[in-house]
Amino acid sequence: MKTQRPIASEDEHRVLEFRPRALAHPPGPRGHLGWQAQQQKDTQQEPNDLSRYERDRDESDDFRHRMLANIAAFAFTVALTAIGIWLAMSIADLRRTQDCVLMGRRDCVRISAPLS
């Protein structure tokens, strides 16, 4: 069976410009002067861009803090991976035991004898 695709013309597609939503009403009681002052301040500022996140090359870099944050993130990732592996192994072992019991076998659980 042939698949039919709708015929699309170039007039059907258009790119919408993203415009942030403005608040419908100010937070807090109506007519709050703080909100109006904030609105005036926002209209006077330049449009948001990434320049406010840039640093001068002359500024010193806090290398020690950055390395500690990287080490903490790496340790968290390793711990999360280890927990995930342990959980997967536990689920697989429980599934193996459950399958053994459902087959009617009686020697499904390993019994470890203490060494004397």
N, C-alpha and C positions, 0 to 999 in steps of 0.2 A: 504494500500500500504506500502510495506517495504521500509525503508530508507536505502540507501547504503552509507557506509562510506568508504573513501579511505583507503587503507592499508598503514600505515606509518611504515617505518623501522627506526631503531635507527640511520642509517647513514644520514638520511635527516635532522636531528636536530643538531644544533651546537650553542654554545654560543659565541657571538662576544665580544671581549674585547673593552672597551671604551678607545679611545685615543683622547684627545683634538685636535682640528684642529689647525694647525699653519697658520699664515697669509700668503696669497699667495704673497703679496708684502707689504713692510713696509708702514705705514701711512706717509703721507707727501711726500716731494720730494724724488726721488730715490737716494740711496746712503747716506741717512741721517745717520750721525754717532750716534745720540741718539738712534735710533732703534737698531743698531748693538750692542751698549753697553748694551742695555736692554736685547737683546737675549743672550749675553754672561753671564750677571748677572743671568738670568733665568736658564741657563744650569748649573751654579755652585751651585744653591740652592738645598736643599733637596726636595724630592717630597712633594707636599701639603698633609697635614694631619690635623687632628683636634687639634693637640697639641698647635697650635698657639692661639687657643681660650680658652685654659684652664687657670685657674688662680691658684695662690698659695693659700693655706689655710690661710697663714699669712696676705694676703691682706684684707683690710677692705671692707665690702660690703656697698654700698651706699643705705641703706634701705629706706631712705626718698624719694629719687628720684624714686626708684623702686615702692614704694607704690603710689606716685603721678601718675606715668605712668599707674599703674593698675587701679586707680580710674578714670583717664581720659578715659581709654579704656572701663571700665564698664559704665560710663556715656554715651559715644558714642553708645555703644551697646543698652542701654536702650532707648536712643533717637531714634535710628534707628528702634527698635522694635515698639515704640509708633507711629512713622510715618507710619510704615507698617500696623499696626492695624487700624489707622485712615483712611488710603487709602483704605483698604479692606472694611471698613464700608461705606465709601462714595460711592464706586463703587456698593456695594450691594444696597444702598438706591437709587442710580440713576437707577439701573436696575429694582428695584421694581416700581419706578415711571414710567419708560418707558414702562414696561409691562402693567401697569394700563392704560396708555394713548393709547397704541396700541389695547387694548380690547375695546376702545370706551367709557370708563367711563369719567365722568367730574369732579369727586371729588377726584382727585389723589394727589393733593398737600395739605399738611397740612397747615392750616392758624392758626397762633397763635394769639389769641386776647389779647391785653394788659390788665393787671389787673388794675382796677381803685380803 
